[in-house]
Amino acid sequence: MRFVEYKEKVIEELSRTLDAVPEDKVEKMTEMILSANRIFVNGAGRSGFIMRCFAMRLMHLGLRAFFLGESVTPSAAAGDLLIIGSGSGETASLIAKAKKAKRIGCRIGLVTISHDCSLGRLADHIIEIPAPTSKIHTVYDSIQPMGNLFEQSLLLVCDITVMRLMDKTGISSDGMFKNHANLE
């Protein structure tokens, strides 16, 4: 297949997958973010990279957002929110963090492929992205390898969530840029 053919197929897959994400689930996540004292974000592997992007955008919005595991990440407390991005919902290190967050009194938001997973049983709110991986099959197929479709869709769901937060807070892209790193 040529580049243009792959491009068209990937965009078609993304469109179909995002069409299956319920808007009310994204709206509820935005409300959870806005009502949280602080937002902690986590994920592993490629999903972890995407969740770092999400944490950065939340910080750009002026929210108190942190990626778990960084040396400057503060302790969590009741009233905080932990948002995890995990395709399988079965990553042991993420499950351990979610269990501890629950004990502390944090709410948990999860973005995953299926609610029927260990993290799903711990979460207060779940956004499902029905994208297949090499280990998890959904009603959809993908020409892309492994978890690519989930990871791409995760990035877009996180970015759209940020845009909904911008709408709700009235903060513009220019306003967000004031929080962008300036000692680069």
N, C-alpha and C positions, 0 to 999 in steps of 0.2 A: 504494500500500500504506500502511496505517496503522502507527503506531509499534509497536503490539503485534505486528503481523504481521512487521515487520522484526526486532523483538527475538527472536521465536521462531525465525525463520530463521537469524539470526546465532548464537544459542545452539546450534542444531542443527548448524550448520557447525563451530563451535568444538569441540563434543563429538565429532563424526565425525573431525575432523582430529587432535585430541589422542588419540583412541583408536588412531590409526595410528602414534603415536610409541612406539617400543619402550622399555619400562621399563628394560631392561638397559643401554640407551644412556645414560639419565639417571643410572643408578647408577654407571656407569663415569665419567661426568663428575664426579660428586660425589667419587669416589675420586681423580681427577686433581687436583681442587681441594684436597682435604685433604692430598695428598702434595706439593703445590707449595710452594716457598719463598715466592713472591709470585705474585699473580694479576693479570695485565693484561687489560683488557677493552676491546673496541672494536667499532664498527659505524659505518655512515654513514647519514645521513638519519634517517628515522623509526626504523629499526632501531638506529641509534646512540643515540637517546633512550632506547629500551628497555634497551639495554646499559648506559647510565649508571645506570638504576634498579637493574640487577643488580649493578653494581659497588658501589653504595651499600649494598645489602642484605648483600653479602659483607663490607663494612667493618663494618656493624652486628653481624655475627657475630664480629667481632674478628679477621678475616683481613686480611692485608696485601694489599689490593686497590686497583687504580688504573685510571682510565680514560685511555687513551693520548691524548696531546696537551695535557693540562692542564699548567700551568706547574710544578706540584708533583709531577708524575709522575717517579719516579726512573728510572735506567737499568736495563735488564733484564740478566739473567745466566743462565747455565746453571742448570737446576733450577727456573726460573720457568715459568709457564704463561700463554699468551695465548689468550683465548677471544674468538672473533669471531662476531657475529651478522650474517648476510648472506643475504638471500633468494636472490639470483642466484649468489652466490659468485664474481662476476666484477668487483667494484669494484676498479679499478686501485690506488687508495691503500691498500686493505686487503691486496691481494696483495703490494704492496711491503713493507708492515709484516710480513706473515707470512714472507716470504722472509728479511728481516733477522732476525726472531726465530729462525728455523731456524738461520741462520748462527751466532747467538749461543749456541745450545744450548737454547732454550726448547722446550717441548712446545706443540702447538697443538690447541685444541679448537674445533670449528666447529659452529654451529647454522645450518642452511640448508635449502633446499627439496630439493636433490638433491646427492648426493655427486659427481656427474659434473660438476665445475666446477674452475676453476683453484685456488680455495682448498681444495677437497676433495682435490686431489692433494698439497697441502702439509700437510694436517691429520693429526695422530696419532689423532684421534677425531672422529667426526661424529655429530651428532643430526640426523636428517632430519625436517622438518615438511612433509608433502605438501600444501602450500597453493598454489593457483595465483596468479599475478599477471597483469598485463596483457601481460607479455612471456614468462612461463614458464607452461606448461600442465602440469597433473598429471592424475591420474585423477579428481580432484574438480573441481567447479565452485564458484563463489561468486557470490552476488548483490552482494557488496561491491566497491567500486572498488579497482583497482590491487593493492597488496600488503597491504591491510587484514587479511585473514585470516591471512597469515603473521605480520604484526607483532603482532596480538592473541595468536596462538598462541605466538610467541616470548616475550612477556611472561609468559604462563602457564607455559610450560616453565621459564623462569628462576625464577619464583616457587616452583614446585613443587620445583625443584632446591634452592632455599634451604630449603624445609621439610624436605627429605630431609637436608640438612646440619644442620639443627636437631636432627632425630632422632638423627643419628650423633654429634653433639657434646654433646647434652644441654642446649644453650643455648635458653632460652625466649624468647618475645617480650619479656617484661619484662627479661631479661638483655640482649637486643639493644638495648633502649631506652636502656640505660646508655651506649651508644656513639653515640646520636643527637645531632645538633648541639644545643648548648645556648646558643650565642651568636647566636641568630637575631634 
